[in-house]
Amino acid sequence: MFDLKVIHSVLTQLEEERGIPQAKIIEAIELALATAYKKEYGKKGQIVRAKFDLNSGGVEMYQVKVVVDSSTVLMELAEDEDLPEGMELYNPEHHMLISDAKLIKKGIELGEEMVFPLEDKADYGRIAAQTAKQVIMQKIREAEKVSILAEYGAREGEIVTGSVQRIERGNIFVDLSRAPGLLSYEEQIPGERYGQGERVRAYLYKVEDSGKGVFLRLSRSHPKFLEKLFETEAPELATGAVVVKSIAREAGSRTKIAVASTDDHIDPVGSMVGQRGVRVATVMSELGGEKIDIIEWNEDPKKFIEEALSPAKILSIEINETEKSAKVAVSPDQQSLAIGKGGQNVRLAAKLTGWRIDIQSDGSAPAGASPAPEVIMDSDEGFADISTLKSEEVAEAPVEEVKE
């Protein structure tokens, strides 16, 4: 009935290329055959099943009847009556009374199924054949979706690589072989441009099962993307000898990352920077030159805040643990460095530490100079009050990208 060589070839190809188990394809074939048979020869309410033998290519057709009694079905119903809730009308093609079932099979219970062989006529009409084809395609799509969800669900939280398929309204659709990836405008690094067919690496942060199929949500601006890039460059981070405690990132511009070591013999900052800065340089290159400040995490909030505000030199820090706020005193010549261009340095420090940071001058400005304004940065608000500063006061001072 079937060309077994062709069937074996198709099953193998679907399993290797689409990750669909052979058992799922056979199940789809059986369902399609049963659907086609019922379409052509079946009766209303009839349950038809098929059994396909992959070794011989033979097909066996069965009719299934559910064992019931008068308490679970209604034997008769007037035309103007409605079915009681939870009840259905007795159909001899669908049901079999338990009294009759016990004559065939002793020990049969309510709800079990009785199976009766049917003649496989193997002569289906055009409509039945088309229906069978649709059933097989639908089952293959469903099986492929399950396979994709399983594969990429296990890779969620990792970096994936694909090629740009198309760009629509700023959103980039990435071909990841088995499923499309979506790199939305909000998840891109500002200033980056891509052309069709260009290779792109991104962080897979969500596997989405929608009505139109499986969509893989990608990001290049996610803080975890930077962490995963470092994992590929720093073996100490991949093995857990060095851990990332927190990241504050403004994609395309600057990032502060706090790291700690689980081994006293390993320098966490040096591990991230690499010999002659090669590791951090590689990550920066992938991010289009984004500046990266690597600092060592400290349990002491004063020391941690001081490190987070580097390269500025801090005079003193007063902390309020109840309000989780810190007043940081700096000299007038260090204030612009502590604040950073557009308040970026203090803003990232507040996000990195989780503390509200209030930067104040020690008041030792030269005679005749106007007093320096205080700048407050809230880690939640992400906004620095720098409106009273002059442009030259907030100009970014030359700083090193990493702290060794």
C-alpha positions in Angstrom: 0.0 0.0 0.0 2.9 2.4 0.8 6.4 2.7 -0.6 8.3 1.9 2.6 11.6 3.2 1.3 10.1 6.6 0.7 8.4 6.6 4.1 11.6 5.6 5.9 13.5 8.4 4.0 10.9 11.0 4.9 10.8 10.0 8.5 14.6 10.1 8.8 14.8 13.5 7.1 12.1 15.0 9.3 13.8 13.7 12.4 17.3 15.0 11.4 16.3 18.4 10.0 13.3 19.3 12.1 13.8 17.3 15.2 10.4 15.5 14.9 10.4 12.0 16.3 9.4 9.2 14.0 6.7 8.1 16.4 5.0 11.5 16.0 5.0 11.2 12.2 3.5 7.7 12.4 0.9 9.0 14.8 0.0 11.7 12.3 -0.3 9.1 9.4 -2.6 7.0 11.5 -4.8 9.9 12.4 -4.9 11.0 8.8 -5.9 7.5 7.6 -8.7 7.3 10.3 -10.0 10.8 9.4 -10.0 9.9 5.7 -11.8 6.6 6.3 -14.5 8.3 8.5 -14.9 11.0 5.9 -15.6 8.5 3.2 -17.3 5.6 4.9 -18.0 6.6 8.5 -21.2 7.2 10.3 -22.3 10.0 12.6 -20.7 9.6 16.0 -18.4 6.8 15.0 -14.9 6.5 16.4 -12.4 5.3 13.9 -8.8 4.5 14.5 -6.0 3.2 12.3 -2.9 1.2 13.0 0.0 1.6 10.6 2.8 -1.0 10.5 6.0 0.6 9.5 7.7 -2.7 8.8 5.1 -4.2 6.4 3.4 -1.0 5.3 0.0 -2.5 6.2 -2.9 -0.6 7.7 -5.6 -2.0 10.1 -8.7 0.0 10.7 -10.7 -0.2 13.9 -14.0 1.1 15.3 -14.0 2.0 19.0 -17.1 2.0 21.2 -17.2 3.3 24.8 -18.8 1.1 27.5 -21.7 2.9 29.2 -24.9 2.2 31.1 -28.2 4.0 31.4 -26.9 6.3 34.2 -24.4 7.9 31.9 -26.4 8.2 28.7 -30.0 8.8 27.7 -31.5 6.0 25.7 -34.4 8.2 24.3 -35.1 11.9 24.1 -38.1 13.7 22.8 -37.4 16.3 20.1 -38.5 19.2 22.2 -36.4 18.2 25.2 -32.9 19.4 26.1 -30.1 17.1 27.3 -29.5 17.3 31.0 -26.1 18.7 32.0 -23.3 16.1 31.8 -25.4 13.7 29.8 -25.3 12.6 26.2 -27.7 10.7 23.9 -27.0 7.1 23.3 -25.5 6.4 19.9 -25.0 2.7 18.9 -22.0 3.8 16.7 -20.3 5.5 19.7 -21.6 3.6 22.8 -22.0 0.1 23.9 -24.1 -0.9 26.9 -22.1 -2.7 29.6 -24.6 -5.6 29.6 -23.8 -6.3 25.9 -20.0 -5.6 26.4 -19.8 -8.3 29.2 -21.1 -10.9 26.8 -18.0 -10.2 24.6 -15.4 -9.5 27.3 -15.8 -10.5 30.9 -14.6 -8.1 33.5 -15.1 -5.0 31.3 -15.7 -1.8 33.2 -17.6 1.4 32.6 -15.6 3.9 30.5 -13.4 1.3 28.9 -13.3 0.9 25.1 -14.4 -2.1 22.9 -12.4 -2.4 19.7 -13.9 -3.9 16.5 -12.0 -4.4 13.2 -13.1 -2.6 10.1 -12.5 -3.5 6.5 -9.8 -1.3 5.0 -11.3 -0.3 1.7 -8.2 1.8 0.8 -10.2 3.6 -1.9 -10.6 7.2 -0.7 -12.2 10.0 -2.6 -10.5 13.3 -3.5 -12.0 15.2 -0.5 -11.0 12.4 2.0 -7.5 12.3 0.6 -7.2 16.1 0.9 -8.4 16.0 4.4 -5.8 13.3 5.3 -3.1 15.5 3.8 -4.2 18.5 5.9 -4.2 16.4 9.0 -0.7 15.1 8.4 0.6 18.7 7.7 -1.1 20.0 10.8 0.3 17.3 13.0 3.8 17.8 11.6 3.6 21.5 12.3 2.4 20.8 15.9 5.2 18.3 16.4 7.8 20.7 15.0 6.5 23.5 17.3 7.0 21.2 20.3 10.5 20.3 19.1 11.4 24.0 18.6 10.0 25.0 22.0 12.0 22.2 23.7 15.3 23.1 21.9 15.2 26.8 22.3 13.5 26.7 25.7 16.7 24.9 26.9 18.8 27.7 25.3 16.9 30.6 26.9 19.3 32.9 28.6 22.1 32.1 26.1 23.7 33.9 23.2 22.5 32.8 19.7 23.8 33.7 16.3 21.8 34.2 13.1 21.6 36.2 10.0 19.4 39.3 9.3 16.4 38.1 7.3 14.5 41.4 7.0 14.0 44.7 8.7 10.6 46.2 9.3 10.0 49.5 11.0 13.2 49.3 12.9 12.6 45.7 14.0 15.1 43.1 12.8 14.0 39.6 12.0 16.8 37.2 12.5 17.0 33.8 10.8 18.0 31.2 13.4 17.5 28.2 11.1 14.5 26.5 12.8 12.6 29.6 14.0 12.6 33.4 13.5 14.2 35.6 16.1 12.9 39.2 16.7 15.4 41.9 17.7 13.0 44.8 18.4 14.1 48.4 18.1 14.1 48.8 21.9 16.4 45.8 22.3 19.1 47.1 19.9 22.2 49.0 20.7 21.6 52.7 19.7 23.6 53.6 16.6 24.1 50.0 15.3 23.0 49.3 11.7 22.5 46.0 10.0 22.1 44.9 6.4 20.2 41.9 5.0 22.2 38.7 5.4 24.5 40.2 7.9 25.5 37.9 10.9 24.3 39.1 14.3 24.8 37.8 17.9 22.1 38.4 20.5 20.9 37.3 23.9 17.8 35.0 23.8 15.7 36.3 26.7 12.3 34.8 25.9 10.8 31.9 23.8 7.3 33.0 22.9 4.6 30.6 21.7 2.1 32.6 19.7 -0.7 31.7 17.4 1.5 32.4 14.4 4.3 30.1 15.6 7.3 30.2 17.8 9.1 33.6 18.2 12.4 34.0 19.8 12.8 37.4 21.5 16.4 38.7 21.2 18.3 41.5 22.8 21.6 43.2 22.5 20.9 45.9 25.0 20.1 43.5 27.9 22.7 43.5 30.8 22.8 39.7 30.6 24.1 39.9 27.0 27.2 41.6 28.3 27.6 39.1 31.1 27.3 36.2 28.6 29.9 37.8 26.3 32.3 37.9 29.2 31.6 34.2 30.0 32.9 33.3 26.5 36.1 35.3 27.1 36.8 34.7 30.8 36.9 31.0 31.9 36.9 32.1 35.5 33.4 33.6 35.0 32.2 30.5 33.2 33.4 28.1 35.9 32.0 30.2 38.7 35.4 31.2 40.2 34.3 34.8 39.4 30.7 35.9 39.8 28.9 39.0 38.6 27.1 40.7 41.4 25.4 43.5 39.6 25.4 45.3 36.2 24.3 48.9 35.3 24.2 49.4 31.6 23.3 52.2 29.2 23.6 50.2 25.9 26.0 51.7 23.4 27.4 54.2 25.8 28.7 52.9 29.1 28.4 50.0 31.6 29.5 49.4 35.1 29.9 45.8 36.3 30.6 44.7 39.8 32.4 41.3 40.2 33.6 39.2 43.1 35.8 36.1 43.4 34.9 32.9 45.2 38.6 32.0 45.3 41.0 34.1 47.3 43.8 33.4 44.8 41.9 34.9 41.8 41.7 38.6 41.1 38.1 39.1 39.8 38.8 42.4 38.0 42.0 41.1 36.4 40.2 38.0 35.2 37.6 40.1 33.4 40.2 42.5 32.0 42.6 39.9 30.8 46.2 40.2 29.9 46.9 43.6 28.3 43.1 44.1 28.4 42.4 41.7 25.6 39.3 40.2 27.2 37.5 43.4 27.9 38.6 44.8 24.5 37.0 41.9 22.7 33.7 42.5 24.5 33.8 46.2 23.8 34.4 45.5 20.2 31.3 43.3 20.0 29.3 46.1 21.6 30.5 48.8 19.2 33.1 50.4 21.5 30.8 50.7 24.5 32.9 51.8 27.6 33.0 49.2 30.4 34.1 50.0 34.0 34.9 46.8 35.9 34.9 47.2 39.7 35.3 44.8 42.6 32.2 44.2 44.6 32.4 44.9 48.4 30.1 44.0 51.3 30.8 47.4 52.9 28.4 49.8 51.2 30.8 52.7 51.7 33.6 51.0 49.8 31.2 49.7 47.2 29.8 53.1 46.5 33.3 54.6 46.4 34.4 52.0 43.9 31.2 52.5 41.8 31.9 56.2 41.5 35.4 55.7 40.2 37.4 57.2 38.6 36.3 60.1 40.9 38.2 60.5 44.2 35.8 60.5 47.2 36.5 62.5 50.3 33.9 61.0 52.6 30.6 59.0 52.5 27.8 59.1 55.0 25.2 56.3 54.7 21.6 56.0 55.9 20.8 52.3 56.0 17.1 52.9 56.8 16.5 55.0 53.7 19.3 53.3 51.8 20.8 56.6 50.8 24.4 57.9 50.8 25.8 61.4 51.0 29.1 61.6 49.1 31.5 64.5 49.6 33.9 65.3 46.8 36.3 68.2 46.1 35.1 70.8 43.6 37.6 69.6 41.0 36.3 66.0 41.3 32.6 66.8 41.1 32.2 66.8 37.4 34.1 63.5 37.2 31.9 62.0 39.9 28.8 63.2 38.1 29.9 62.3 34.6 28.6 63.6 31.3 24.9 64.2 31.6 25.0 62.6 35.1 25.9 59.2 33.6 28.6 58.2 36.1 26.5 58.8 39.2 23.4 57.4 37.5 25.1 54.1 36.7 26.7 54.0 40.2 23.2 54.3 41.8 21.8 51.6 39.6 24.9 49.4 40.3 24.8 49.7 44.1 21.0 50.1 44.6 21.6 53.1 46.8 20.4 56.7 46.5 23.5 58.8 46.0 23.7 62.4 47.0 26.9 64.1 45.7 28.0 67.2 47.5 31.0 69.5 47.3 33.1 70.0 50.4 32.7 73.7 50.0 36.3 74.5 49.4 35.8 76.3 46.2 38.1 79.2 45.4 37.1 82.6 46.7 34.5 84.4 44.5 33.4 81.2 42.8 29.7 80.2 43.0 29.0 77.3 45.3 28.8 74.0 43.5 25.2 72.5 43.5 24.5 69.1 45.0 23.5 66.3 42.8 21.2 63.5 43.9 20.8 60.2 42.1 18.1 57.7 43.0 18.7 54.2 41.8 15.0 53.7 41.1 14.4 57.1 39.4 17.5 56.9 37.2 17.6 60.7 37.0 20.2 63.2 38.1 19.4 66.8 38.9 22.1 68.6 36.9 20.0 71.4 35.5 22.0 74.0 37.4 25.4 72.9 36.3 27.2 74.7 33.6 28.1 72.8 30.4 31.8 72.9 31.2 31.2 71.5 34.7 29.5 68.4 33.3 32.0 67.8 30.5 33.2 64.3 30.7 36.7 64.0 32.1 39.1 61.5 30.5 38.7 58.2 32.3 40.0 54.7 31.8 37.5 52.1 30.5 38.5 49.5 33.1 40.0 49.6 36.5 42.9 47.3 37.0 
